């Protein structure tokens, strides 16, 4: 029988590959509909046939075309996954399995118990997902067919299942065999998750309609919205397809919350469910009600004095329904009171813990650096010029504000049991929080590609169509940062860079650069930075990565060296400052002045007080790990401003904002409270060294030279080529988790802030070079003496002395006032060390009549008493 085909193709016959695949789909569907109906040998034959089709869709274009344009194929895939996903969940989650007395009821034990069947089922679905992914690498018609049959929604539900399995640790009994089985199944789920993400990437490539629908599926809906969810367990009705542009919610937890928030009360929902209890639920609402009903069934039978069968009969009589409703109201009210009391005790404990944790933090605000005052924007003498640079009035509050919505889930908390609430929480956070936690750098590539494809400009499109696409990309960018799910996902993707310590030339890092560049282009960088903050941190890890990526973007865009095309010896002039870039830098600088510098100086000041025994070590508010995070954030800010000083436009702007004041204040606090490292400290490696710090030691600026930076790849939308080798086929590390945190063993009060003073000196050197205004600013804020103090050796800041000498040269050049300060610094006396080298050789250092330091023999010393080496020293000095 000929399959139905669009555009008058109904007369064509099925190709052999299409016919074989339909047989495989039909057999697989029967296997999931009626377990045990098909013999094991036949299942193995179908599995082998599926692998042949995977190979054909990789290597043969005509096979991909014939399968991808067949509505029957996509309907068959949808039907199989509709039946298969509940089977997978029943074999993987304790809440989907009836209690069994043979073993402890936990998800890990259930996975180990169903190990052999799970391995085969996941392998079948993985092959089908790979085929579906390969089919989408053809035309938009294949993408639209997959959406028409609802297969993309099944994939989203499968992603949710994979995430909930892989993100949960082993919770079974201590059994080596069970744990080994559980780990193997988790790795299989992880591989399946990778293929699913690749499918979503191919599903939206170069298809604006699919991008919008998928974006709304992932980020556009919230639990407090009004919508009708398409049930994942029931097939879509072909007669009434979902309207285009309106995407149903697909996360299990959010569907539960949304379904239980309607006008129907919990009592009505339970009375409606009693008549058909127990049976397989038809939708999420029934599933939630049946789970709750199973929990309170015993209470109902005791209150009504009847078993469940009799209660079901009572439900047929409208008069007796009132009695059932009264009993249910009493039970639910009792449970609501229990939950409220538990929630109140938990909240009180959390508030008490929060208050205890907060108190040491206030010490920073009570102990600011001496003499530090914050300057308002109106205090800058050239503020009007700043506004003129933006070429327009600053953005209004309405233009820059973003609406936020918050998810409470209070109604669901009152009627769902504890496991149901855990499922809802996991599902609402699944894609946003857990995928970066379970996948490694070589496995997660598809996820940032999906985000990038939704918000990055497409250079291949020209004319009016490109304007429309750009508008849609801006809308999706706003959706991403407006919704909690989008912000959570982006935050975890940024932290992923720091957790794995990815270099700038890593593909993943380049993807994130392009994503953040789109956010910057749409004027949302300040909102992104603010949303990624955490109350307990001066600067959170995600915010530090944002500044790191901004540094990379501004270096490539505005650094003179990066503007050179490599074909001409002449350096191109950097482009003029963009208005959105100026406003972003202004915001970053306001954070630097208003938060970073005062809080950091407060920590440094407290360190000095503890060293002077004027404060107790236990008063220090942070541990060593927190200090590392603060240090990394401060270092990234300084690197960012160092890159800005390479461009004259940016340099003039931040000079007008008097950034010198903040830099001098920080270096004075470091000099006053952090002792310089002795020479002996150079032979040991200190754990507080930073990757960023190592890049700054060999340059005139704080970061590696722009010539060393790899060229940024073009933002091209590309699907996963079927001919590519799957990541799961390569021997990728199965751990897939973040690197373990270093042990916290040292005293945070002794934190040395390595390389920080040197980096400040480098930034000041760039600012003061041929700039009389900065020379005067440094003198006004007492920076001449601070820079002079940096000319002595400090093992914590290698080569700082040399950089300080260069900065001092620029500071004194053609500036009489600064030269006068140095001239007035006369040597007063020499600190004598009787155990030093000079004393042992019979010499001493003195200040002569003109204020110069000289070395001479001691008055009572005898050269004949000196050893041979001392005589040689004397000869050298005499010469």
Phi, psi and omega in degrees: 000131182288140179280156178286132181223146178285166172059044173068028181261013185293340181283343183287149177270160177291140174287160179303320180294320179294318179297316179297319182292324177296322177296316179299316180295319180295316179294320179295321178297318178297323179298320181277333178286317181228096182295133178091354181289325182261137182290162185295321180296319179294323177297319178295323178295319178295322179296318178294321178295322177298322179292326176297320180292323175303315180295320180293320180291340175283319194253343186240116183294320183294326177294317178300317182296314184293322179285320186293331184261015179260114177299328180297323180296313182291325176293321178295318177298318180297316180297319181297313183289330177299321179274331187282323186297314175299327177294317177300314181297321180295332179269358187237340186237138181292328182286350177260001186240133176300147180302136179235128183283350184288336181209164180295134185280097174213156183297320180296318179293323179293320177298316179294323179295321181261025190304308188293317179289325179296316181302315180292318181296316179295323180296320178298314182292326178296318178296319179293320177296321179296318177298314180298319177300316181293325180294330182284353179276028182248274184226172176294336180298322178294319178298316181291324176296318178299321179289322181297323180274356177080017182291328180296327178291324177295324178294323178294320177294321179294322175300318179299318179296314180299318182294317182293332177282311186287333183276349183264134179285176180289120183241019181266187180287158183288090181222119186298319181294315179298319181293323178295317178297316180300317181296321179295319178294320178299318178296322176295318176298323179296316177297321176296321178299319180299315180296321178297318178295321177295324176299314180298323177299314178291332184294332185249359185296126175055037180218096186297325179295315180293326178299313183296314182296315179295322179298319178290326175299318185278318191230346194276341182252153179225163185293342180264012178267162177261118181203166174246118185276139170280126186286130183290339184273345180252139181293152178292145178278114182297336182286336180227076181294158179297137179299140181293139178093348178246110185261132177286152175288146185235355182274129187303312184298317181292325177296321179299310183297314181297320183291328183273001182260007182284192181286338181292127181282169179296323179295317178298319181296319181287322178297321178294327183278336183302321186296334183242024182262136354266148173198173179290122182296144181272339179209178184294324181296317178294323179298316179296318181293321181291323176298318180290320181295323178297331181283328186253006182303315182298320179297320180296316182296324178290316182293320183270348180069025182219157177276179187294325179298318179292323178295324177297321176294322177299327182296344179279343181260119182302328181289322181282343176298325179299321179295318178297318181297321179297317179295317179296321179298318179296317181294313182294323178296320177297317181291324178296321178296319178300315180296320182296317179295317178298316180296322179294317178296319180295318181294319178299316180297320180295318180295320178297317179295321180294320180294319178298319182289329185285329189304315178296331181296325180297340179298329178295318180289331180279345183235061179287166178295144184294130175084003182273125176232147181270135179265134176279162181297326180293342179287341181285130185293337186245036183293325179297324178294325177300317181293328180289331180296328182291351177067005180196169178295151178302155181300136178284167181296324178294324181290326186263347183282150178233127177294145178237151175230147185236144182259123181255310179070026185293322181296318180294327180295335184278340187235347181263153178276175191298317181293326178295320178294321178298319178297317181297318180295317179297318184291321181290340180253357191308294185291329185280332189242329195259330183301314176296345180274338186252347181249150178266178183301323181281349185255336190266005187306324184295328184294307176295335176295322177296313179296317182298318182295335182277338187232000183263141179298144178257104186290342183286341182267137182237167172074207185295328180298325179293324178298318179297316180297319179298321178296319179294323178294323177295321178297315180295327177296319178293319178299319182301317184269347180278324184270147180301319182297319179293317180294318179299318180297313182295322178298315180292327177294325177288315179297331179304323180296315181288322183295324180261000178052054185283136178285168183293335182270004176291141181301317180300317180298319179295324175298315181293327175299316180294321178297312181291332176293322176294321177296318177297316181300325180273008176072025184249010184295321180295322177293319179298314180300316181294321182291334183273001181284157176231142188299325185278350185253140169296316172216126184282163178302321179295321178294322177298320178291325176301315179294322178299316180291322175300319177301316179297317181295313183289328176295313180293332186268322190241346181290133181302320182293325181286344179279349180286129183278358178083353181256350182230146179285343180273138180275128180290151178286129178300154181292159176294161184289129176283147183299315181294327178292320180297315181293325178293315179296322177300318179295315180299319179294323178296323175294318180299315182284320188274337185234305189297308183294309180300316182292319180294316178296327177296319177296316181295319179298318179294324175301317179295321179295322178292319179296328180274008180061029176259356176213159182269142178302327181290348176281348182289129193279345188240154171266179185296324179296316177297322179296323176299320180292318176298314181301315180298320179294314179299319180297320180294322176298314181294322176296322179299313180289331175297320178293322178297327181290347178285344179250128185297323180298311180293322180299313179298324182292311182287338172294319178295331178278359178058052175295340178304322181302314181292318182294317180294320178300316181294318182289329177291321177294319178297318182292326184280332191241343181249112182293150179289146181282137178285170181298328181296338180287347182287337186275352180247149178268129183260138184291346183273008176295145184247148175299321179295323182297325181291335180280346186264351189284335188254013185232168175282348177236183193277346185231172182297152185297148183298334180295334181280349183279135179291152178295139183285129182293152179289141182282082181254133176282123179223137174280169172284114182297130178301337180279351178291151175282131180295141175304328182285345177277342178270161182279072179278146180302128184280351183295308174061013180247167182291155178298145181291146181288146179293149180294143181261102187239333187268166181281122180295338178294338181265013181301134193260349180053053186300139176068000184288315179298320180297319180294323177297318178298321178297317179295318178297323178298317178294324181287320188277346183297118179053040181223093180302329181298317179290324176304316181288322179297317179298318179296318183298325183264013176074030183274344181296313179295323180296319179290323176299323180292341180277356180278000175266161185292139177215112182294338179282346179226076182303140178064014177295325181302314180296318179293323179294322177297318178295317178297320179296323178298312178295327183290325184268348186296118177057033179228100185297321183297315180292322178296324180295323179298317181290322180296327181282351178275093181262150174288129183263313182203168179248130177282119185270140179233103185294340180263008183279179182295317182298318181295322180292332181268003178082023180240168178209154178262137181223164174259120182279187187293335182260012177084014180267150176273128178222162182240132180218169177290149174293147182299322181261012182276152179235121182293335180290337181277353186277150176289173183301315180298324179293320177300323179293321177298319179298317180297318180296318180294321178296321178296000000 
